[in-house]
Amino acid sequence: MSAIEAGSEGGRFEICSTALGHLLNLSMQTIEVSERASDADRTAWQSYVSRAPAASLYHGAEWEQILHDTFGHRSRYLIARKGGYVCGVLPMFEIRSWVFGHFLTSLPFVNYGGIIADTQEAAAALVGYVENLAERISARHVELRQCFDLPACTSSGWALRQHKAALVVSLGEDPGCKWDKLSSRLRGKVRKAEKSGAVFKIGDGEMLDDFYRVFALNMRDLGTPVQRRDMFQNVVRLSKGTKLLLVYRDGRSVAAALALRHGDRIELPWICSDYSQTKYNLNEFLYWNAIVWAGRSGARELDLGRSSIGAGTYKFKIQWNAEVRPLYWYYWVPDGVRLPELNPDNPNFALAIRFWKKLPLAVANLAGPRIARNIP
């Protein structure tokens, strides 16, 4: 072996030794968690979220702005670091309400959120920080809306609820094949809507008033306070690739959905229809055209949104040959405190729901946003 070759081997050995030493040093370092505070933190956050496979659309920085600008709640975004490198994040909002209490949610008003981390060690560090934070600010509970199991929560004694599921349609097939796999009864309903003069349109912000008209009416009819129109305006403005899907009949909007895109995945978190038009099967017409449009746009799957397992909306979505994906909602509460029940199924809200359904639409639209901002 020549002197040059020997030197090369020695150099490679030295480099390998240095790299191995760095890895060993990194593995021995502890994970540090802090609240995001600086512009550098925001840049590191967005960089991590953009490459993390488990990140949802809502982990992005634009959704912090959407939710903060709409509701004014305080954001508490946590970053876990090891050796200076980001290894996990948790976006949260702190909500204070004299009616519903003081709590932390990840993320409120949307379907997904929660912890994403490179390792269970990093996830556990975030869980531990949240528990301390909740105790420090005297929060009544913490809610994490995970779309996957999180052992770090289970091992820390957090309660798990799996009362909701996402229903997702695979878009790999030609629309003709998907049509043939639907029940003849469902196909008949779509045809009936077509014959009634239903028209499907896709748009942007210019269709927001038509979307919100149906959405506000639908929420009042469900007995649920409506979100502010500003929320959807902020979504259309700040979330890239957002589209509004509308069904019109006799020149007016009668069914609608807001479509969010994240890579090759499209989600419909808000879907609504005018119940006075139910006999024309316009909701079926909307769903079918949304599936066709999503497939032709190049998306791999269409998420029809979350539903309570066994509920009417759950059964309606199943018929589109949707895959059921269980959701993992984890809760921390202080000792002696019951789990929260901020949902329409809570018997304590039955009277309020019946009352709300009877309100004039103008009154419901005026009062609703003030209440809805505190119901995540």
C-alpha positions as CSV (number, residue, x, y, z in Angstrom):
1,M,0.0,0.0,0.0
2,S,1.4,3.4,-0.9
3,A,1.7,6.3,1.4
4,I,-1.1,8.1,-0.4
5,E,-3.4,5.1,0.0
6,A,-2.6,4.7,3.6
7,G,-3.3,8.4,4.2
8,S,-6.7,8.0,2.4
9,E,-7.6,5.0,4.6
10,G,-6.6,6.9,7.7
11,G,-8.6,9.9,6.6
12,R,-11.7,7.8,6.0
13,F,-11.3,6.2,9.4
14,E,-10.9,9.6,11.1
15,I,-14.1,10.9,9.4
16,C,-16.1,7.8,10.3
17,S,-14.9,8.0,13.9
18,T,-15.9,11.7,14.0
19,A,-19.4,10.9,12.5
20,L,-19.9,8.0,14.9
21,G,-18.8,10.2,17.8
22,H,-21.4,12.8,16.8
23,L,-24.1,10.3,16.6
24,L,-23.3,8.9,20.0
25,N,-23.1,12.4,21.4
26,L,-26.5,13.2,19.9
27,S,-28.1,10.0,21.3
28,M,-27.0,10.9,24.8
29,Q,-28.5,14.4,24.7
30,T,-31.8,15.2,26.3
31,I,-34.8,16.5,24.5
32,E,-35.7,20.0,25.2
33,V,-39.3,21.4,24.7
34,S,-40.1,25.1,24.5
35,E,-42.9,27.3,23.2
36,R,-42.2,28.8,19.8
37,A,-41.2,32.4,20.3
38,S,-39.0,33.8,17.6
39,D,-38.9,34.1,13.8
40,A,-36.2,31.5,13.8
41,D,-38.5,29.1,15.7
42,R,-41.2,29.7,13.1
43,T,-38.8,28.9,10.2
44,A,-37.6,25.8,12.0
45,W,-41.2,24.8,12.6
46,Q,-42.3,25.1,9.0
47,S,-39.2,23.3,7.8
48,Y,-39.9,20.4,10.1
49,V,-43.6,20.2,9.2
50,S,-42.9,20.3,5.5
51,R,-40.8,17.1,5.7
52,A,-42.6,15.2,8.5
53,P,-44.7,12.4,6.9
54,A,-47.3,12.5,9.6
55,A,-47.9,16.2,9.4
56,S,-51.4,17.3,8.4
57,L,-52.4,20.4,6.5
58,Y,-53.3,22.0,9.8
59,H,-49.8,21.8,11.2
60,G,-48.7,24.5,8.8
61,A,-48.0,28.1,9.9
62,E,-50.9,29.4,7.8
63,W,-53.5,27.6,10.0
64,E,-52.2,29.3,13.1
65,Q,-52.9,32.6,11.3
66,I,-56.3,31.5,10.1
67,L,-57.4,30.4,13.6
68,H,-55.9,33.4,15.4
69,D,-57.2,36.0,13.0
70,T,-60.7,34.5,13.1
71,F,-61.1,33.8,16.8
72,G,-58.4,35.7,18.6
73,H,-57.5,32.7,20.8
74,R,-53.9,32.5,22.1
75,S,-51.7,30.0,20.2
76,R,-49.2,27.8,22.1
77,Y,-47.0,26.1,19.6
78,L,-44.5,23.7,21.2
79,I,-41.2,22.6,19.7
80,A,-39.1,19.6,20.8
81,R,-35.4,19.7,20.0
82,K,-32.5,17.3,20.5
83,G,-29.0,18.6,19.9
84,G,-30.4,21.7,18.4
85,Y,-32.5,19.8,15.8
86,V,-36.3,19.9,15.8
87,C,-37.6,16.3,16.4
88,G,-41.3,17.0,17.2
89,V,-44.0,19.7,17.3
90,L,-47.4,20.3,18.8
91,P,-49.7,23.1,17.7
92,M,-52.2,24.2,20.4
93,F,-54.7,26.9,21.1
94,E,-55.7,28.1,24.5
95,I,-59.5,28.8,24.8
96,R,-61.0,30.7,27.7
97,S,-64.8,30.7,28.0
98,W,-67.0,31.6,30.9
99,V,-69.5,29.0,29.6
100,F,-67.3,26.1,28.4
101,G,-64.2,26.6,30.6
102,H,-60.5,27.0,30.1
103,F,-58.7,24.4,28.0
104,L,-56.1,23.6,25.4
105,T,-56.9,22.0,22.1
106,S,-54.9,20.7,19.1
107,L,-56.4,21.8,17.0
108,P,-59.7,23.5,17.5
109,F,-62.4,23.8,14.7
110,V,-60.6,21.4,12.4
111,N,-60.4,17.6,12.1
112,Y,-56.7,17.0,12.8
113,G,-53.8,18.2,14.8
114,G,-51.9,16.8,17.7
115,I,-48.3,15.7,18.2
116,I,-46.0,14.7,15.3
117,A,-42.6,13.5,16.4
118,D,-39.6,11.5,15.1
119,T,-39.5,9.2,18.1
120,Q,-41.7,8.1,21.0
121,E,-39.1,9.8,23.2
122,A,-39.8,13.1,21.6
123,A,-43.6,12.6,21.8
124,A,-43.2,11.8,25.5
125,A,-41.3,15.0,26.1
126,L,-44.1,17.0,24.4
127,V,-46.7,15.2,26.5
128,G,-44.9,15.9,29.7
129,Y,-44.5,19.6,28.8
130,V,-48.2,19.9,28.0
131,E,-49.2,18.4,31.4
132,N,-47.0,20.9,33.2
133,L,-48.3,23.7,31.1
134,A,-51.9,22.8,31.7
135,E,-51.3,22.6,35.4
136,R,-49.5,25.9,35.4
137,I,-52.3,27.8,33.6
138,S,-55.0,25.9,35.5
139,A,-56.6,24.4,32.3
140,R,-59.6,22.1,32.9
141,H,-58.5,19.7,30.1
142,V,-56.3,19.2,27.1
143,E,-57.5,17.6,23.9
144,L,-55.2,16.2,21.2
145,R,-56.9,15.2,17.9
146,Q,-54.5,12.5,16.6
147,C,-55.1,10.5,13.5
148,F,-52.9,7.7,14.8
149,D,-52.2,5.9,18.1
150,L,-49.9,7.8,20.5
151,P,-48.4,5.4,23.1
152,A,-46.8,8.4,24.9
153,C,-50.3,9.6,25.9
154,T,-51.4,6.1,26.9
155,S,-48.4,5.5,29.1
156,S,-49.0,8.9,30.8
157,G,-52.5,8.0,31.8
158,W,-54.4,10.1,29.3
159,A,-57.9,9.0,28.4
160,L,-58.6,7.9,24.8
161,R,-61.8,8.3,22.9
162,Q,-62.4,6.7,19.6
163,H,-66.0,8.0,19.0
164,K,-65.1,9.5,15.7
165,A,-63.7,8.3,12.4
166,A,-62.5,9.8,9.1
167,L,-64.2,8.4,6.0
168,V,-61.8,8.4,3.0
169,V,-62.5,7.5,-0.6
170,S,-59.7,6.1,-2.7
171,L,-59.5,7.8,-6.1
172,G,-57.3,5.4,-8.1
173,E,-60.1,4.1,-10.3
174,D,-61.7,5.6,-13.3
175,P,-65.0,7.4,-12.4
176,G,-66.9,4.9,-14.5
177,C,-65.7,2.0,-12.4
178,K,-66.5,3.9,-9.2
179,W,-70.0,4.7,-10.5
180,D,-70.6,1.0,-11.2
181,K,-69.7,0.0,-7.7
182,L,-72.3,2.3,-6.1
183,S,-75.6,0.9,-5.2
184,S,-78.4,1.2,-7.8
185,R,-80.4,3.2,-5.3
186,L,-77.6,5.7,-4.8
187,R,-77.0,6.1,-8.5
188,G,-80.7,6.7,-8.9
189,K,-80.6,9.5,-6.5
190,V,-77.7,11.2,-8.3
191,R,-79.7,10.9,-11.6
192,K,-82.8,12.4,-9.9
193,A,-80.8,15.4,-8.9
194,E,-79.5,15.9,-12.4
195,K,-83.1,15.7,-13.8
196,S,-84.2,18.3,-11.3
197,G,-81.8,20.8,-12.9
198,A,-79.0,20.6,-10.4
199,V,-75.7,22.1,-11.6
200,F,-72.3,21.5,-10.0
201,K,-69.7,24.3,-10.0
202,I,-66.2,24.8,-8.7
203,G,-64.9,28.2,-7.6
204,D,-62.8,30.4,-5.4
205,G,-63.6,33.4,-3.2
206,E,-66.2,34.7,-5.6
207,M,-68.5,31.9,-4.5
208,L,-68.0,32.4,-0.8
209,D,-71.4,34.2,-0.2
210,D,-73.2,31.3,-1.9
211,F,-71.3,28.8,0.2
212,Y,-71.9,30.6,3.5
213,R,-75.7,31.0,2.8
214,V,-76.1,27.3,2.7
215,F,-73.7,26.6,5.5
216,A,-75.3,29.1,7.9
217,L,-78.8,27.7,7.1
218,N,-77.6,24.1,7.6
219,M,-76.0,24.9,10.9
220,R,-79.2,26.6,12.2
221,D,-81.3,23.6,11.1
222,L,-78.9,21.3,13.0
223,G,-79.3,23.5,16.1
224,T,-75.6,24.4,16.1
225,P,-74.1,28.0,16.3
226,V,-72.5,29.0,13.1
227,Q,-68.9,30.0,12.6
228,R,-68.1,33.5,11.3
229,R,-68.0,34.1,7.6
230,D,-64.5,35.5,8.2
231,M,-63.2,32.1,9.1
232,F,-63.9,30.8,5.6
233,Q,-62.7,34.0,4.0
234,N,-59.4,33.5,5.8
235,V,-59.2,29.8,4.7
236,V,-59.7,30.8,1.1
237,R,-57.2,33.6,1.4
238,L,-54.4,31.8,3.3
239,S,-54.7,28.1,2.6
240,K,-53.3,27.4,-0.9
241,G,-55.3,25.3,-3.3
242,T,-58.7,25.8,-1.5
243,K,-61.7,25.4,-3.6
244,L,-65.5,25.9,-3.1
245,L,-67.8,23.2,-4.5
246,L,-71.3,24.3,-5.0
247,V,-74.6,22.8,-6.3
248,Y,-77.1,25.2,-7.7
249,R,-80.8,24.7,-8.5
250,D,-83.1,27.3,-9.9
251,G,-80.3,29.8,-9.7
252,R,-79.5,29.5,-6.0
253,S,-77.0,27.6,-4.0
254,V,-78.5,24.5,-2.3
255,A,-75.5,22.3,-1.4
256,A,-71.8,23.1,-0.8
257,A,-68.4,22.0,0.4
258,L,-65.1,23.6,1.1
259,A,-62.2,21.5,-0.3
260,L,-58.7,21.7,1.1
261,R,-55.7,20.2,-0.7
262,H,-52.5,18.8,0.9
263,G,-50.2,17.1,-1.6
264,D,-52.2,14.4,-3.3
265,R,-54.9,14.4,-0.7
266,I,-58.1,16.5,-0.7
267,E,-60.3,17.0,2.4
268,L,-63.9,18.2,2.7
269,P,-64.0,19.4,6.3
270,W,-67.2,21.5,5.8
271,I,-70.1,20.0,3.8
272,C,-73.6,21.4,4.0
273,S,-77.0,21.4,2.2
274,D,-80.4,23.1,2.3
275,Y,-82.7,20.6,4.0
276,S,-85.8,22.2,2.3
277,Q,-84.4,20.7,-0.9
278,T,-83.8,17.2,0.4
279,K,-86.4,15.6,-1.9
280,Y,-84.2,16.4,-4.9
281,N,-81.2,14.4,-3.5
282,L,-78.8,17.4,-4.0
283,N,-76.5,16.2,-1.3
284,E,-75.9,12.9,-3.2
285,F,-75.3,15.0,-6.3
286,L,-72.7,17.1,-4.5
287,Y,-70.8,14.1,-3.1
288,W,-70.7,12.2,-6.4
289,N,-69.4,15.3,-8.3
290,A,-66.9,16.0,-5.6
291,I,-65.5,12.5,-6.0
292,V,-65.3,12.8,-9.8
293,W,-63.7,16.3,-9.6
294,A,-61.1,15.2,-6.9
295,G,-60.1,12.2,-9.0
296,R,-59.7,14.2,-12.2
297,S,-57.6,16.8,-10.3
298,G,-54.9,14.1,-9.7
299,A,-55.6,13.5,-6.0
300,R,-55.0,10.1,-4.6
301,E,-57.8,10.2,-2.0
302,L,-60.7,12.3,-0.9
303,D,-61.3,12.7,2.9
304,L,-65.1,13.2,3.4
305,G,-64.4,14.5,6.9
306,R,-64.9,13.1,10.4
307,S,-68.2,11.7,11.7
308,S,-69.4,10.2,14.9
309,I,-69.3,6.4,14.5
310,G,-72.8,5.1,13.7
311,A,-74.4,8.6,13.2
312,G,-76.4,9.5,10.2
313,T,-73.6,11.3,8.4
314,Y,-71.3,8.3,9.1
315,K,-73.8,6.0,7.3
316,F,-74.3,8.4,4.5
317,K,-70.5,8.6,3.8
318,I,-70.0,4.9,4.1
319,Q,-72.2,4.3,1.0
320,W,-69.6,5.9,-1.2
321,N,-67.3,2.9,-0.5
322,A,-65.3,5.0,1.9
323,E,-62.6,3.5,4.1
324,V,-63.2,4.0,7.8
325,R,-60.1,5.4,9.6
326,P,-60.4,5.5,13.4
327,L,-59.4,8.8,15.0
328,Y,-57.5,8.9,18.3
329,W,-58.6,11.8,20.6
330,Y,-56.6,11.9,23.8
331,Y,-57.6,13.9,26.9
332,W,-55.7,15.0,30.0
333,V,-57.7,16.2,32.9
334,P,-56.6,17.1,36.5
335,D,-57.3,14.6,39.2
336,G,-61.0,14.5,40.1
337,V,-62.2,16.3,36.9
338,R,-64.6,14.6,34.5
339,L,-63.8,14.3,30.8
340,P,-65.3,17.1,28.7
341,E,-68.5,16.6,26.7
342,L,-68.5,19.6,24.3
343,N,-70.5,17.9,21.6
344,P,-74.1,17.9,20.4
345,D,-74.6,14.3,21.7
346,N,-74.4,15.7,25.3
347,P,-77.9,15.5,26.8
348,N,-77.2,18.7,28.7
349,F,-77.3,20.6,25.3
350,A,-80.5,19.0,24.1
351,L,-82.8,21.9,25.1
352,A,-80.4,24.5,23.7
353,I,-80.3,22.6,20.4
354,R,-84.1,22.5,20.1
355,F,-84.3,26.2,20.9
356,W,-81.6,27.1,18.4
357,K,-83.4,25.3,15.6
358,K,-86.4,27.6,16.0
359,L,-84.4,30.8,15.8
360,P,-84.9,33.1,12.8
361,L,-81.9,32.7,10.6
362,A,-80.8,36.3,10.9
363,V,-80.8,36.0,14.7
364,A,-78.9,32.7,14.6
365,N,-76.3,34.2,12.2
366,L,-75.8,37.2,14.5
367,A,-75.5,35.3,17.8
368,G,-74.0,32.1,16.6
369,P,-70.4,33.2,16.0
370,R,-70.1,34.6,19.5
371,I,-70.8,31.1,20.9
372,A,-69.2,29.0,18.2
373,R,-65.7,30.6,18.8
374,N,-65.5,28.7,22.1
375,I,-66.8,25.3,20.9
376,P,-63.8,23.7,19.3
